Amino acid sequence: MGIIIKLIQNILYVTNDSNDKARSDKQTLIHTLIMFSAFVSTLVLMLLLGKILWNDYLTELVPGIKKVDSVFQLAAIFLLIQLMF
């Protein structure tokens, strides 16, 4: 995790704030990194919550459904459903 933070800091410090375009590019990069990190953290949270709901409730209500062993299985199911629709 520390490597990722240092990489982001290096990307941000490389940009020179001497003109408006560089400042605008830096703000765009910051906003993009914030949106990407928000997307990733939301996805991780939803997958963890989805695994709990799947294993605790769905498997009890629907007899043919098996429990998922990992979050990656749930992510694969999500991706498959997105590709189908």
Secondary structure per residue as TSV (DSSP state, phi and psi in degrees):
chain	resnum	aa	ss	phi	psi
A	1	M	-	360.0	-37.1
A	2	G	H	-64.8	-31.8
A	3	I	H	-66.6	-40.1
A	4	I	H	-65.6	-42.4
A	5	I	H	-63.9	-42.3
A	6	K	H	-65.1	-37.3
A	7	L	H	-63.1	-44.0
A	8	I	H	-64.7	-41.5
A	9	Q	H	-62.8	-41.0
A	10	N	H	-64.6	-39.8
A	11	I	H	-63.5	-41.2
A	12	L	H	-71.6	-34.7
A	13	Y	H	-80.0	-18.5
A	14	V	H	-68.1	-34.1
A	15	T	S	-67.9	128.8
A	16	N	-	-88.8	131.3
A	17	D	T	-90.8	22.9
A	18	S	T	-74.8	-24.1
A	19	N	S	-130.5	169.8
A	20	D	H	-67.5	-36.0
A	21	K	H	-64.4	-43.3
A	22	A	H	-64.3	-39.3
A	23	R	H	-65.9	-40.5
A	24	S	H	-65.7	-41.6
A	25	D	H	-63.6	-39.4
A	26	K	H	-65.5	-41.8
A	27	Q	H	-65.5	-38.7
A	28	T	H	-64.0	-42.0
A	29	L	H	-64.3	-41.9
A	30	I	H	-62.6	-45.2
A	31	H	H	-63.2	-39.3
A	32	T	H	-64.7	-43.9
A	33	L	H	-65.1	-38.4
A	34	I	H	-65.1	-44.5
A	35	M	H	-65.1	-40.2
A	36	F	H	-65.4	-43.9
A	37	S	H	-66.9	-35.1
A	38	A	H	-65.8	-40.5
A	39	F	H	-62.6	-46.3
A	40	V	H	-65.0	-44.7
A	41	S	H	-66.9	-36.9
A	42	T	H	-65.7	-42.1
A	43	L	H	-63.0	-43.5
A	44	V	H	-63.5	-44.0
A	45	L	H	-62.6	-43.5
A	46	M	H	-66.8	-36.7
A	47	L	H	-67.9	-40.4
A	48	L	H	-66.2	-44.1
A	49	L	H	-66.2	-39.2
A	50	G	H	-63.1	-38.3
A	51	K	H	-64.4	-42.8
A	52	I	H	-63.4	-47.0
A	53	L	H	-64.9	-40.1
A	54	W	I	-61.8	-51.4
A	55	N	I	-71.5	-34.9
A	56	D	I	-86.7	-34.9
A	57	Y	I	-113.1	-48.3
A	58	L	I	-66.4	-38.9
A	59	T	H	-68.9	-26.4
A	60	E	H	-79.4	-34.2
A	61	L	H	-81.8	-35.1
A	62	V	S	-113.4	112.0
A	63	P	T	-64.1	-27.8
A	64	G	T	-82.8	-6.6
A	65	I	-	-89.6	132.0
A	66	K	-	-98.8	160.4
A	67	K	-	-72.1	148.6
A	68	V	-	-89.3	142.1
A	69	D	S	-88.0	-30.2
A	70	S	S	-141.8	167.2
A	71	V	H	-68.4	-28.1
A	72	F	H	-67.1	-32.6
A	73	Q	H	-65.1	-41.6
A	74	L	H	-66.5	-37.9
A	75	A	H	-64.2	-38.3
A	76	A	H	-66.7	-39.6
A	77	I	H	-63.4	-43.0
A	78	F	H	-60.6	-45.2
A	79	L	H	-63.7	-40.9
A	80	L	H	-62.8	-43.4
A	81	I	H	-65.3	-39.3
A	82	Q	H	-64.2	-37.1
A	83	L	H	-70.3	-32.8
A	84	M	H	-72.7	-32.5
A	85	F	-	-112.5	360.0
